[in-house]
């Protein structure tokens, strides 16, 4: 991007070039096609007219249009519009009289007839209208750009605030479930509970420090997920089969932190049973910059009503995060079969 001063310099240069070209085409080139050579007073008058047009253009574009046309004061702007036309026409005529343009032109044409002061200059009127309409259009364009930038800024701030809120809702929900698991282990196996606490400490460090940014390394997210799965394996029943397929990425991509965990967490929450044989399959892979997550589990509701009631928070917020962070860059398909009591998540994200 160009520095701010360079942008200003470039803008000024473009405006000068445009006015030079426009002034030559509209005010200076037509007289050059005449059969006579206009006097010096005529060229002075044309130069003064050009300066007047430039002043009116920027005064209208930067003050009158923004102050009145776009703020429900259109009657004031319309009054200014027509007043400006009349004022410029009268001023141009006074300049012609002061410089004796009509007399000089009459001498060149060898004519005794001098134009009247009240002679109507239609060509100048068209030029004035062109300048005023163009400057109003330029002001409207700038206003639209400013409004669009302001809207995008507000939308980004809204998205950032919403994502922060969503992460704040997901993280306590995850640690609530994990601490329940460790609490159960303290009654049966203290060494395993210590190992679980170590894993949880490592996971908390990731959540507290590594997820402060909008993006985290995919490798970090994978280690975090592996720690979670290892933690969950400590409390799985013997009749639960867990298959976790890892992968070795060819490139360490970045991904939104804590984005994949709720799908895995949901599989452990509703896919385990102390009585029935169950299967949980987790497959995570990246090919050509596309992350693919597949999670399959049977559905078993053997937990207390409170945990089931809060279980949907993570998934709902994750879907919202996907919509905000990866619009048109992700595909999420959730297939639930009530008859077979199976639940499958297929997620693809274009990293």
N, C-alpha and C positions, 0 to 999 in steps of 0.2 A: 504493500500500500504506500501511496505517496505521502510524504510529510505534510503537515497542515499548511505550512507556508508555501510549499510547492503547489498544493491544491489551489490556494488563493491566487498565486501567480498564474497558474494555468487558466483559471476561471477568468481573470482579468484579460489575459491575452486573447482568449476565445471571444469575449464580449467586444474587445476592441476590433478584432478582425471581422466579426459579424457586422458591427456598425459601419465599419469602413466599406465593406462590400455592399451593404444595404444602402448606405448613403450615396455611394457612387451610382448604383443601379437606378435608384428612385429619383435622386435630386440632381445628379451631375451628368449622367450619361445621356439622358434625352436631349438636353440643350446642345450637346456636342453633335447631334445629328441634324441640327438646323442648318439652313443655308447661310446663316449669318453667324458671326462670332459675337456672343453676348458681351456686354461691357463688364468692367471690373465690378461695378456696383451690383450687377446681377449675381456674380459669383459670391460676393460678400453676403448678399441677402440669402442665398442658398446655404452658405455655411452657417449663418445665424439660425436659419430654420432647422438645420440638422441638430445644432446644439439644443434648441428648444425641444425638439422631438426626443432627444436623449434624456433631457431633464424630466419631461412629462412621463416618459416610459418608466423610469426608475421610481419616480415619485408615486405613480399609480401602482406599480408592482409591489413596492415595499411598504407603502403606507396606506393609501386610499383603499385598495382592494382588501388587504388583510384587516384593516380597521373597520371597514363599513360593509363591504360586499359579502364577507363571510361571517358577519356577526349580526345578521338580521337587521341591518341598517341600510337596506338596499335603496330606499328612497333617497337617502343622502348621497349614496354612490351614483345613482342615476343623475341626480342634480349636478354632481361634480362632473360626470361624464360629458353632459351636454354643455355645461359651463366651460369646461376645458376646450371643447371644440370651438365655441364662439370666441373665447379669449385668444386662442392661437391664431384663428383667422384674422381677428382684428389687429393683434400684435404684428402679424406678418405684413398686413397691409400698411400699418404705421411705419414699419421698417422700410418698406418699399418707397413710401412717400419721403421719409427722412433721407434715404440714399438717392432719391430722384431716379429710381429705376425706370419708371414709366417714360420720363423725359429722354433718358439715354437710349432706351429701346426705340422710341419714336424717331430719334435722330438717325439711328442705324437703319431703320426701315424707310427713311425719307418720307415720313408721314407727319402731317400736322395734327393728326388725331391722337390724343393722349387718353389712355384708359382712365375711367372714372374711379374715384376712391371706393365707390360702392360696387365695383365690379366683383362678381362672385367667382372665386377660384375653386372650381370643382375638383381639379387634380389635387390641390393641397388638402381639400376635405377628405379625399380618399386616403391620402397618406396619413392624415391624423387618425382616421378611423382604424387603419391598419396598425398604427402604433398603439393605440389604446386597447384594442381588442387583443393584440398579441401580448401586451404587458399583463392584462387581466388573465389571460390563459396561462401565462408563465406563473403568476401568483397562485392560480388554482392548482397548477402542477406541483409547486413547492408545498402548498398546504396539504395536498394529497400524500406527498412523500413524507412530510413530517407526521401526519396522522398515522400513516402506515408504520413508520419507525416507532412511534409511541405505542401503537397497538401491539407490535411485536415485542417491544420491551416489557410491556405489562403482561403479555402472555408468557414470556420467558420467566418473569418474576413469579407469576402464578404457578407455572409448572414447577419451578424450583421449590417453592413453598409446599406445593402438593406432594412432590417427591420426598421432601424431608419429612413430611407428616406420615407418608406411607411407610418409609423406612422406620420411623419411630414406632409405628404400630406393629410392624413385622418383627423387629428385634426382641421386644419384651415377650411377645407371644412365643417365639422360638425358645428363649431362655426359660420361660415358664415350664414348657414341656420337658426340656433337658434336665432342669433341676429336679423335676419329679422323678425322672429316670435314675438320677444319682441318689436321690433319697431312698429309692427302693433298693439300690445296690448296697447301701450302708448296712442293711439288715442281713445280707447274705454273704458278702465278700468284700472285706475292707480293702485289700490290695487292689482289686478291680475298681473299687470306688475311687481310690487315689489316682489310678491311671485315668479314670474318667474325668476327675477334677482337673488333671493336667491337660487333657485334651480340651476340656471346656475353657480353661484359662487361655490356651493358645487360640481358641476360636474367638473368645472375647477380645483378645488383643487385636485380632483381625477386624472385628466389627467396630471396635472403639477407635482404632487408629488408621487402618488401611481402607476403610470405607468412607472416610471423610470427603473424598473427592467423588465426582460423578461416575468415574470409571475406576476399575481395578483390573489387574492383570488376570487373565483367564487361568493361569497356573495357580495363582493365589486362591481364586475361587474354587478350583479343583481340590487343592489341599484342604480347604475349609470344608468342602462337601465330603471328602474322604474321612476327615476327623469326625464329622457328624455321623456318617454311616458306621464307622468303627464304634462310635459311642452307642449307637442304636443296636449294634450286633451283640453288645454285652447283655442286653435284656431280651433278646429274641428267644422264643421257645424252640425246642428241638424240631417241632413239626413245621417250622417256617424255613423255606428255602430262599436264600438271597443270592442274586446274581448281579454283580456290578462289573460292567465292562469299562475299563479305562482306555485312554488313548494317549498317544504322544503327539502333540501338535507340532506342525512344521514351522509355526510362527507363534510367538506369544502375543495373542490378540488381547484387546481390552474389552471388558463387558461391564455392565452395570452391576455393582456389588449386591449380594443377597437376592439376586433375581431368580436363580434356579432352585434355591433351597426349598421354598414352599411346596413345590411339586414333589420333591423327594420326601419332605416331612409329612406331607399328606399321605403318601404311600405307607409309611411306617405307622401312622396314626390309625388308618382305617384298614390296613392290609395285613394285620397280625391277629392271631387268635391263639388262645391257650388250649383250645379243644380241637380245632379243625386244621387240616393240612393247608398251608397257604404258600403262595409264591409271590416274590417281589423281584422284579427285573428293572434294573437301571442301566441305561446305555447312553453314554455321552461321547460325542465325536465331533470333529471339525474337519470339513473338507472344502477346500477352495474358499476359505473365508466364511463358510456357512456353518454355524453351530447347530447341531441336532441333538436334542434330548428326548429320550423315550423312557417313560416310566409306566410300568404295568404292575397292577396288584389286584388281588381279590378284595371284596368289600366285606368287612366284618365290624359290626358295631357292638363291642363288648365293653366299651369304656363308659364312664359316668356321663350323665347328661350335661354337666357343665363343660367338660372338655369337648364334647361333640358340638355344643352350642357355639364355642369360640373357635372351632376348627376352620371355619370358612373365611376368617379374617385374612389369613396369609394369602390364600388363593385369589380372593377378590382384589386385594391390593396389588398383587403381582400382575394380574391382568391389566389393571389400570396403569401400572408402571410400564408395561410393554407397549400400551397404546401411546403413552406420552414419550417414551424414550426411543422407540423403534417404530414410528408410524410408517406403514407401507414397507417395512423391512423385516417383518416377522409373520409367521403363520402358526397359529395355535389351534390344535384340534384335540378336544377332550371327548372321549368316547366312553360312555357309561352304559353297561348292559345290566338292567335290574334283574333279568331272569337268570343270567349266568353269574351275577354278582361280581362283575369285573369292572375295572376302571383303568383307562389308559390315557396317557398324555403324550402327544406328539408335538414338539415345539421345534421350530426352525427360526434362527435369527441370522440375518445378514450382518456380519460384524464389520 
